[in-house]
Every structure is written in C-alpha cells, then in structure tokens.
C-alpha cells in the first residue's frame, strides 16, 4: 500500500518567519497539497532562551498571513525530549551508541590539536570501545552514535542528485548531551519518524546534516524520508539574504503592502519554474509543483520584480477581495488604525469601494494604495503637498472660483457630467483641459497626482467636492 504523503515545516522560533523559511514552508505545502497529503508544523523550540511564546506566535502569524495552513496542531520539539532520550538510551543498549565521558577540557584539547595539525576538528573516539567501569567519578556522560568509520554515506536527493560523504568525516556525533538534553540531530530524526514524515524539503545548508541523520536512521533501522534540499535565497548582490538586504520577516512584507497571493507566486518562482510562466494561481502551483523543476543554483531576491508582480495582483483582484486585504494590512501600517476606523464609519467603506477601481490601477503596493486614497479621509482644509501648493497659485485659485458656479448648477453628479462641465468651462475660458484639471486635482486631493480627477469628483460627491474647491478658490 502506498504511504500517504506527509511533509513538515520545522522552523526554529527566531521571532519572525524568515522569507527563506517561508519559501520552504510554501514548497512543503505545495507538494503535500498536490499529492493529497498533509503538511505538519513542528516548532524546533529546544533553544529555550529564544523560544518564547511571542516568537512562536510570530511564526504562526506569518504562516497564517501567507495562507499556508498546516494539518493538526503545531508540535513542540522540546515537549518530546523524553522520547528523544529514550531512543538514545535504546541505541546504547543495542550497542549502536555509547556513553562518552570526555570532559569539556578534553574536547577543547582534541579540537586544538586537530587544527594545529591541519585536520578538521573531530572527536577522536576515545570512549567508543572502553568499558563503563573506566568512567571517571563525577563526570556526567554524553551519548554518542557509534558511526561507521569506513565507507561512505550516500544521500539520494531529489534536487541535488546523488551526494556521497566519506564516513571518516562524519565522526561519532553526540545524540544526548551530558545534561540529558537531546541534540538537534537526534530530535529531528525521531520526530520525523514518529510523525510519519515521508518527504523532507529544506535548505541545502542542511545537506551535511542529512548525512549525519542518515547514520542515525541506519542505526535505528528506520526508513529515511525522501529528501529535497533546495538552494538558498541570495540578495541582489549575490550574497546570502540577510538584514542588510532589507525586509526579512513575513510581517515586514505585510507592512510593506504586499499581498499574500503575490508573495506565494513570487516565492514559488525563486528556485522553481514551470516553463516560461511567471504568473500563476495558487491552484496552478499546487497542480504543477514538483522537484524536477527546482534548480540547483541560489535564487536572487529582486524587490522590483516582486513589486511589479504585486501590482499585477492588485489590478486583477476583485474590489471586495482587495478591500479585505487592505483591512488586514492597515493594523500594521503607519496611520492605518485611523484609516480602519474611518472605513467603519457610515458609508465610507462604500465610498472606498467606489474609488478602488481607479486607485488600484495606479498602485503597486497597499502602501501606495493607502497614500493615493488619502484624499478620501483627508480633513478640510486639506494639507497640500509641494506640487499641489505650486499648482494653486493666485491665478489658479481665481480660476477655480469661476468654475464653482458651473459645478453648483449641476443636477446630476457623475464622472461624465463633471467632465462635461469642466470641458465647457475650459473652452469658455480658452484654457487647455490640463490647466483646469491640475489645479482642480490639487484642490480636491491636496496632491499633485491622483486617480482620474472626474472619478475623484464622483466618489467625493457634490457637497464635499464643492466645499474643498471653495477652500482653495479666490
């Protein structure tokens, strides 16, 4: 019987969901979804100093924002420490691991000697075949794996291909520390086995770990999951993505106004491809994703490409859907709480939706959308930006004063009727349309640029439009 596909995302809680981790989670999620399987979430929280409730919460928040839902409850690695210890002790009983009484001072001496001789620092196996009766008093032992010293360990990787590691380079790794706590290597193997994980997708910086973990699987006589080690993400400068490149955590991308669907699309294209396709829906990603289209070379993160892709998603989003995304973004945006409160008042949400078709055509991020929509909730008299101030010179103010009666006389207030009124006025004044529209835009929005001015007039309504023009006219 074919086993059901089970993937896992197993982050360490560092206080946010790193964008590289987000891509790993996405790939694990896509593979599981595409094969009718499950993706589990395991929090590798054995580092108790860093593993706070806030850090775990930030990870979960990032996954939820990206829409990467997992199956079942999140699993704490730390909570399984007794199970890890039990497995280590069973390996000792089976003669496949041993108690090591080397002191920290002895380990330091081994390391320094190896380095002085130009050798990699390796444990020298001094307790590998000694009897426990020789153990020094007062020294708590660690448990080490009795690893093979000859031959090689072979990893058949779905992305990297066949990779061979000489066993002499892997040494007898620690399974259980002298204080009784399990090491990462042991905990990962036991947890993946117990969680029935069939496929491990993670960064290629874990390749050496894969070899060491394969030794533990072999000692336990457990099946090794299928492994796929994906290349890391680099910054535009070709170096490993880090804080110097800008935003790192999922919550930062949310605050920068990116849509979850655009982030999923962009992250999927970092290292994976489907022909020449650049834009694809989540359903298409689920259908098409597989290991054979993952490249071996690192991908470069490009904010310009991400922004352009996000702009596409904003333009093609249904207005109600984009409004929902805007509401999710606002609590994390500067001034967003006030905008959220404004949306909840009266018919303001209806007004925003009426303005949205024009707004989303010009914005590449929700930050830009918020900025260009500012005129909707701006309080009179409007604060003018530098360009608007220049446009509203004395001559323009006088011109607006002459335009006002034309607007006041309109019985129907639409984009079409206000357009016709401005054109009639411009002809009568022997002015080009722009000479009327630009100061009008400044008076209505306080900005030198905005959505179509006649759309602005319709959305604001007759009373508010006339009041704003009157504020800036002479």
N, C-alpha and C positions, 0 to 999 in steps of 0.2 A: 504494500500500500504506500502511495506517495505521501510523504510528510507535508503537512500544511506549512506554507512559507511563514517564517517568523523573523522579522528584523528587529533591531533595537537601536535607540538613540541613547547614548550613555555619557552625558556631559558631566564635567566637574562644575559645581556651582561657584562661579567666579564673580557673581554679582550682575551678570548680564548674559544674554545669548549672543556669543561671538558670531560674526557673519559667516566665518568658516564652518562653525558648528551648525549654523542654520542650514547651510548647503548640505552638510552631511545628513542632517535630520530630513531635509527635503528628499534627497536621494533614497534614503531608507524608507521613507513614507511612500514615495512613488513606486518603488519596487514591490513593497508589500501590497499596496492598493492594486497595482497592475496584475498581481498574481493571486488575488483573492485571499491574501494573508493578513497578518497583523503586524503592527509596529508597536513595540513596548517602549516605555520610558523608564530608564534606570538612572537614578541620581547617584553619581560616584562621590559620595559625601564622607569618605573616610578621613579626609583632612578636616578635623573638627574645628580648627581655628577659622577656616574660610567658609565652612558650610553652615551659614546662618539661615534662618527662616526667610530673611529678606533676599538672600542670594538665590535660594531655591525658587522663591516667588518670582524673581526677575526672569529666571529661565523659563518658567511655565508661562509667564505673561508674554514673553517673546514668541514662544511656540503658538500660543493661542492667537496672537495678533496675526501671525503668518498663516493661520488656518491649518496648521499641521497637527491634527488631532491624533492622539495615541489610543491604544486599546488598554482597558483596565486601569488600575490605579498606579501612580508613579511608585517605583520600587526603590527603597533606600538600601544602598550597598552596606552602609555602616550597620544597619539593623540585622544584617546577615552574618556578622562577624563570628558568631559561634559555629555556624555551619562551615565557614571557611577553615576555622581552627580544627574542626572535626575531620575535614578532608586531609589537612596537613598531617595530622596525627595518624590517620589511616595509612598514609603513604609511608610513614616511618615504620609502622607495624608490618607493612608489606615489603620492607627492605628497599623501597624506592626513594626514600628520603632519609635524612639522618639529623641528629642533634649536633649543632656546631657550637662549641664553647669558646671560640676565638673572641678575645676582648676587643673593644674599640681601638685600643692602642696597637694591638697586633694587626688589625685590619689596616690601620694607617701605615704601619711599617711595611706591610705587603705592597700597598699601593705605591709608596715612595720608592721602594726597591725596584718594582717593575718599571716605573717611569725613568728611574736612573739608568736602567739597562735598556731603555728604548722599547720596552714591551708594553702592550695595553695593560692597564691595571685589572688584574683578575685575582679572584680568590684562589689560593694555592691548594685547596683540598685537604688541608692538614687534619681535619676531623672526619673525613669521608669514610675511612675504614678503621677508625680507632674505637675501642670499646668504651661504653659509657662509664665504666668503672674508673677510667683515667680522668674523668671530668674534674676540674678544679672546684674547690668549695667556694660557694658564694657567687658563682657566675651563672646567670640565667641563660639557657641556651636559645639560639635561634634554630629554626628547622630549615634545612637546605635540601633542594632536589638533588638526587644522585643522577646527574645528567650524563649522557654518553660522552666519552672523551675522544672517540674516533668517529669517522664517517661524517655525514652531513645531514642537515635538516632541510627538507625541501618544502617550499610553500608554492602551491599551485594557485596563483592569484588571478581573479577574473579580469583585472585591469593590467597588472604589472607582468603577467605571464609566470613562467617558472623561475623561481628565485632560490638559490642554494646558499646555505650558511654552514661553514665548517663548524662542527660541534666543539672543536677546541677553543673557538672564540666565544662560546656562549656561557661557559663555566657553570658552577653549581649555584643557581640563583636562590636567594632567600625566599621562602614561602611564608614563614611565620617569624616575625621579629622576636627578639628576646623579651619584649614586654607583652608578648602574646597576641599582638595585633597582626592581621594578615597583610601581606603586601598587595599592591595593585595587580601584579601578575597572577597571583593565585585567585584573588577575588573575582577578577574578570572571567577567568576560565570556569570557576564554579558557578558563578551567576549565569553565564551564557548557557552552560549545560542545564542547570536547573530550570531556566526559563525556556528551554527547548528552542533556543535561537538557531535558526538554520543558515542565516546569511548575516555576516558582519561587514558593514560598509563604514569605513573610517578613513582618516587622512593617511597619506603614505609615510608620514613621520612615525607611524606605528609599525612599520614593516619589521624592524628588529624585534619589537615586542611580539609580533606574530610568531617568529621563530622560537622565542623562549616559551610562549604559551603553547606552541605545538608540542614541546617537550613535556609539558605538564599533562596535556591531553593524552599523549602516548603513555605516560606513567600510570594514568588513571584508566587506560583502555577505553577512553571515550571518543566518539566521533568528533572530528574537527569540523566546525561550521564552514561553509563556503565563505571565502574571504575576497573582498574587493577593496583595495587600498587606492584611494583617489588622490590625485595631485593637490598640492596646497594652492591657496589663492595668494597671488602676489599683488603688490601695489603697482601703480603706473610706472614706477621706477625699476620694476623687475626684482624688488626685494620683498621678503615675506610681509604680508599685510600686518601692519601694526598701528599703534596710536598716531604715529606721525603722518599717516595717510588720511586721517580724518575719522569719520564715524566708524565704529567697530561693532557696537551692540545693536540688536534689532530695535530696541527702544529709541535709539538715536535716529535710525532711518524713519521710524514712525513720526518723530518730532520734526524731521526734515521734510515731511509731507509726501512720502512715497506710499503707494497703495500696495496692500499685501499681494494682490494678484500680479502686479508688475514686479514685485520683489521675487516672487516664486518663479516667474518667467525668466527674469534676469539671472537668478542664481542657477537655474537649470542649465542655462547656456554657458555658464562658467565651467567648462570642462566636459560638457556633454552636448551632442548635436543631433539633429535629425535632418539630414540633407542640408538644404540651404535655408530651411525655416528659421526665422528669428523670433516670430511672434506666434505663440500657440496657447490655447486654453489649458486649464488645469486638467480637463478630461483628456485632451490630446496628449499631454505629458504622461499621464497615467498609462494611456494605451501604448505609447511609443517607447517609454524609458526602458533601457536595458544596458547591461555592462559593456557590450561590444562597441558602443558609440561613445564611451568615455575615453578621452585622450590621456596620454601618459605625461604630458608636459604641464607645468603650472599655468593657471589662467591669470590674466591681469584684470584687476578691477578697474572699470572705467566709469567714472561718475557721469560723464557726458552721455554715454550710451544708456546708462540707467535712467537719466533724466528724460532723454528722448523717448525711451520705451514707456516711462511713466506718463508722459504727455499723451502718448497714443492711448493708453488705458483710460486716462481721464476723458479724452474726447469721445471714446467709444462706450463709456459706461452709461447706463441708464441714469437719468437725473436722480431718481429716488435712491438708487444704489450709491451714487456718488455723494449724495447728502448724508447717507448713513456713514460712509467712510469719513466724511468731513467731521461728523459728530464724534467719531472715535478719535480722530486726530486732535480736536480742539482742546481737550483737557491737558495735552502735552505741549501746547503751543503758547507762545508769548501773547498775552491778551485773549487767549482762547476761552477762558472761563466767562468773560464778559460777552463774547460772541455767542456762546452756548446759551447764556441767559437771555440774550436778545432773541435768539431763534425760538425760545419758548414763550415769547410774548405775542398775544393777539394773532394777527395774520402774517407775522414776519416770516415764518417758515414758507408760507405760500409765496410771499414776495421773493424770497431767496430762490425757490424753485423756478419762478418765472424768469429770474435773471440768469439762472445757471446755464442754459444753452449758449448764451453769449460769453459767459465767464469762462467756461471750460475750454472753449476754443483757443483761448489765449494763454492758458496756464499749463505748465509742465509739472508742477507740484501743488500740493494742497497749501503750502506756504504762499505760493504765488496766487492761488485762488483766494485765500484769505485777504491778501493785500489788494487784489483787484476788486474784491467785493466790499471793501471797506466803506465805499460810498453809501451802501445800503443802511448801515447802522451809525454813520457819522452824525454827530450832533451839530445843529446850526448854532452860530455861524461856523462854517467849515474851516478847518486849518488847511491852508494852501501849501502845496509843495513848491519848490523853487520854480519849476516850469510853469505851474498854474499862476503863480504870482506875476511872472513876466507876461503871460498872456492877458492878464486882466489889468491892462494899463488904463488910463483915463478914457482914451478913445473907445476901447472895447467895453468899458463899463457903460459909457453913454449909449453905445450901440445896443447893448442888452436892454437898457431902459426903453429904447424904442421898439425892441422886439416883444416886450412883455404884453402889450395890448393884443398882439396877434394871438398869443397863447391864451390869454384870458377869454378871447372871443370864441375859442374852440368849444363846440358842444360835445364832440366825440374825442376822447383822448387815447390815441393809439400811436404806434410807431409810424404808421402810414400818414395819419393826419398831422402829426407834428413835423414829419419830414416835409410834407406839402407846404405847411405854414412857413417853415424856415426857408425853403426854396423860393417861395413867393416873396418873402421879406428880402432875401439876398438879391433877387432880381430888381426889386424896387429900389434898393439901396445901391445897386450897381456894384455889388461885392461878390467875390468868389465864395462858393459854399464854405470852403475851409476857414475863411475869415470870420464867418459867423459860428461855425461848428466848434472851432477850437476854444474860443473864449467861453462858449456855452458849456463845453465839456468841463472846463476849469471851474466854472461857477457851480455846476451840478455835482461834481465829484471831488473837487479840491486837488485833482491830479491832472497832469499834462497828458496822460494816456488812460484809456478806459475801454470797456466794451463799446459797441456801436452806440453812438450818442442818442439815437432815436429809440433804441431798446432801453437805454437808461431812463429816458423820459417816461416811457410807458410803464416801466417797473416802479419808478418812484411815485407815479401818479400825478395828477394835475396840481393838487394843492401843495404838495411838498416841492415839486419842481418849480412852481412859480415863486414859492417862498425862498428857495435857495437862489434863484436868479435875482430876485429883488434884493437879497442881502449883498449881492456883488454888482448891482447896477447903479447908475447915477442918473 
